[in-house]
Amino acid sequence: MLCIRFMVSKSVQQCKLRSLVSLSELERVETVLHAMYVRAKAEEGFHIQETETKIRSLTNIRDVNASLQDNTQVRHQLLQSLYFWIHITVKNFVFCKPV
């Protein structure tokens, strides 16, 4: 019975926090803590960090593949030019008359 009286007396006492901080500051703290909690739960539930890492690695792979494809195209163009040059040179050599 004594414990219940103590709890009742404590629950109806004047709040001492009101003199230390304003209500808007308490609301702001509650909002920040709630936002942090929601962000942590989202990262935990949806594996955001792992997903970001996978996206970055896939983007890097795509960039490397695009670079390799560009290099292949340049190499192909160079080989075509070289083939054309050799073809013209051989053709001119064959038709040249010795002087």
Buried (B, 14 or more C-beta within 10 A) or exposed (E): EEEEEEEEEEEEEEEEEEEEEEEEEEEEEEEEEEEEEEEEEEBEEEEEEEEEEEEEEEEEEEEEEEEEEEEEEEEEEEEEEEEEEEEEEEEEEEEEEEE
